[in-house]
Amino acid sequence: MDVDFVYDTYEKQHQLHISGEHVAVARFLNEIFTPKRGETKAIESFILEIEGKPESIAFTEWTLTIDGDEVLIQHNSCFESTNFQSEDSSLMDWEMKCQCGIADFIELLVNWVDFIEST
């Protein structure tokens, strides 16, 4: 994953930007966590929860599913079935759903915590 850690000086928040096929990971994390300076407890608790390898973790708009060594992150709108498919639906899918290795995901979270604590 090509990740950029960002501190928004206007909003006083930390965010991350991920380009390419893992953009859904950034969308998920930026919607779930809005850490300000030194606020890493929620992310650290989330890391511990993931390390316990629960089957899934449901959030208001997102669901994280763990299957072996893989993490699937998907927006809950992906669970809705629709009969109408547009040409843009494939674009929407990769922005709303992503799979990555659990070790890579945990490493990303740990690096984000380190960035938050250092700024």
C-alpha positions in Angstrom: 0.0 0.0 0.0 1.2 3.5 -0.9 0.3 5.5 2.2 0.6 9.2 3.0 0.1 10.2 6.6 -1.3 13.8 6.8 -1.9 16.2 9.6 -4.6 18.7 8.6 -3.5 21.9 10.3 -6.9 23.6 9.6 -9.0 20.8 11.1 -6.3 19.8 13.6 -6.8 16.1 12.6 -4.7 13.3 11.4 -5.7 11.4 8.2 -4.2 9.0 5.8 -4.4 8.9 2.1 -4.0 5.7 0.1 -4.1 5.6 -3.7 -4.9 2.8 -6.0 -6.8 -0.4 -5.1 -6.6 0.2 -1.3 -8.4 3.6 -1.3 -11.3 1.9 0.6 -8.9 1.3 3.5 -8.2 5.0 3.8 -11.9 5.9 3.5 -12.8 3.4 6.2 -10.1 4.6 8.6 -10.7 8.3 8.0 -14.4 7.8 8.7 -14.0 5.6 11.8 -11.2 7.5 13.4 -10.7 11.3 13.5 -7.6 11.5 15.8 -6.4 14.8 17.0 -2.9 15.3 18.4 -2.0 12.6 20.9 -5.3 10.8 20.5 -4.3 7.2 19.7 -6.2 5.2 22.3 -9.1 4.3 20.0 -6.7 3.1 17.2 -4.6 1.2 19.7 -7.7 -0.6 21.1 -8.8 -1.3 17.5 -5.3 -3.0 16.9 -5.8 -5.2 19.9 -9.3 -6.1 18.8 -8.0 -7.1 15.3 -5.1 -9.1 16.8 -7.8 -11.2 18.6 -9.0 -12.1 15.1 -12.7 -11.8 15.6 -14.8 -13.0 12.6 -16.1 -9.5 11.9 -16.4 -6.1 13.4 -19.4 -4.0 12.4 -19.5 -0.2 12.4 -22.3 2.1 11.4 -21.3 2.3 7.8 -18.5 -0.2 7.4 -17.9 -3.9 8.2 -14.5 -5.5 8.7 -14.3 -9.2 8.2 -11.3 -11.4 9.1 -10.7 -14.6 7.2 -7.5 -16.3 8.1 -4.7 -13.9 7.3 -6.9 -11.6 5.2 -9.0 -8.6 6.1 -11.9 -7.5 4.0 -13.2 -4.0 4.5 -16.5 -3.1 2.9 -19.0 -0.3 3.1 -22.4 -1.6 4.3 -24.0 -0.4 1.0 -22.2 -3.3 -0.7 -24.5 -5.7 1.1 -27.6 -4.2 -0.6 -28.6 -5.9 -3.7 -29.8 -3.8 -6.6 -31.0 -4.9 -10.0 -29.7 -1.8 -11.7 -26.0 -1.8 -12.6 -24.4 1.3 -14.1 -21.1 1.7 -15.9 -19.7 3.4 -12.9 -20.5 0.5 -10.5 -17.1 -1.0 -10.9 -15.5 2.3 -9.9 -17.8 2.4 -6.9 -16.9 -1.1 -5.9 -13.2 -0.6 -5.6 -13.8 2.6 -3.5 -16.2 0.8 -1.2 -14.5 -2.6 -0.8 -10.9 -3.8 -0.3 -9.0 -6.8 0.9 -5.5 -6.9 2.3 -3.3 -8.9 4.6 -4.0 -8.7 8.3 -0.2 -8.1 9.0 -0.1 -5.3 6.5 -3.2 -3.7 8.0 -1.9 -3.9 11.5 1.4 -2.4 10.4 -0.4 0.4 8.8 -2.3 1.2 12.0 0.9 1.0 14.1 2.6 3.4 11.7 -0.3 5.7 11.9 -0.2 5.7 15.7 3.5 6.5 15.5 2.9 9.4 13.1 0.1 10.8 15.4 2.4 10.6 18.4 5.2 12.3 16.6 3.3 15.3 15.3 
